Each structure stands twice: as C-alpha cells, then as structure tokens.
Amino acid sequence: MTPKSPNPYTAPKASFKDGVVTNRCWRDGKLLVASRREVLPPRCVKCNKPAVMDKPRSFSWHHPGWYVLIPVLVYIMASMFVRKRATLVIGLCEEHRRKRRNVSLAAYGLFGLGIVALFKAVNHVDPRLGWLASLLMGGAMLLAIAGQHTLRVASITQHEIRLKGCGPAFLDSLPNAQPAAPSRRPRSMP
C-alpha cells in the first residue's frame, strides 16, 4: 500500500509483490497506457481481483481518418499497411473469463442455429428461413467479435498503447502519470 494520502477519499493503490514491474503502465484519465510489449499487473483489468494471466494478445489500431477510404478493398489494403501492432498480456478473474467464454459459446450456438435454418430453407425452398439463417449467422459473428474484445485500442504510438475498457478499480491501482524516464547525462570529455 502507498503511504497515507492527504485526501482520505483517494482510492488505495495496489501493491504487486510478485515481481511485476508496474512502472511501464499507468493511467491517463479513463485510459490505460502501457509500453507496446507489456505484461500488466496480475489483476483483472475489469474489477481488479487477482487474475489468471492470458497468453500474449495482439492489438492493432489505425487512425480513424483512414475510414474515408471506405470502398472495402481499398480500405482493407490501406489498413494492412498503416496499422500499428502491440502485444500485451492481460489478466481476467474467473468471473470475467467465464462471461467471455459464455459469449463465445452463445455465438457458436447462434451460428449453429443459422446453419440449421439455412439447410431447412434450402430443403423447403422457404425464403423466410433463408433470411432468418442469415440474421442468425450475422448476429453470431457480431456476438463473437464483441465477446472477444475485452479491451479496445484507443491508439498505438511508436512506444506505447492506450486501451479503453479497463475497470475503475484496476485503473485506480495504477500510477496517475507517466513515469519519469531516467535522465542520461552526456559523458564529459577528459
């Protein structure tokens, strides 16, 4: 824990005694800021409970201004060249891990129902079942995409990544400002 704060209503800072270096991640308002290759503290990024650490996860981002290239093929080609990548290891408690797994299972179930509806539509030549099948499969894909996004990328620069979606308790356990970089003095000439 940190020493007594002058403000008695300040949220307590978590102490990570298991060797995790937390000086390369911090908060900036509601954003988590970390270096581009980072292992976050072993706490759930949603509720700050002790967490099981995930395998390294890649995040990618490009400036939203590139959406002006909406013609799909041009956009896809351009985003491949302009995107930036970062890899983080994040933690989730059992409750949030279970929620993510349940959303994935629901997406698989919806997609399976869509396949069944598609076969029924083909066998009975019923266009309403075809529409239902496409809605079920499209909804399943959207649910699968939404369920896997535990955190969302706000931006990636050459040195850091900024993420949205962390819980307030986790953000409160991080330092409020970017850690100061060690100063490097030039060697004096003899």
Buried (B, 14 or more C-beta within 10 A) or exposed (E): EEEEEEEEEEEEBBEBEEEEEBEBBBBBEEBBBBEBEBBBBBBBBBBBBEBEBBEEEEBEBBEEEBEEBEEEEEBEEBBEEEEBEBBBBBBBBEEBBEBBEEBBEBBEEBBEBBBEBBEBBEEEEBEEBBEBBBEBBEBBBEBBEEBEEBBEBBBBEEEBBBBEBBBEBBBBBBBEEBEEEEEEEEEEEE
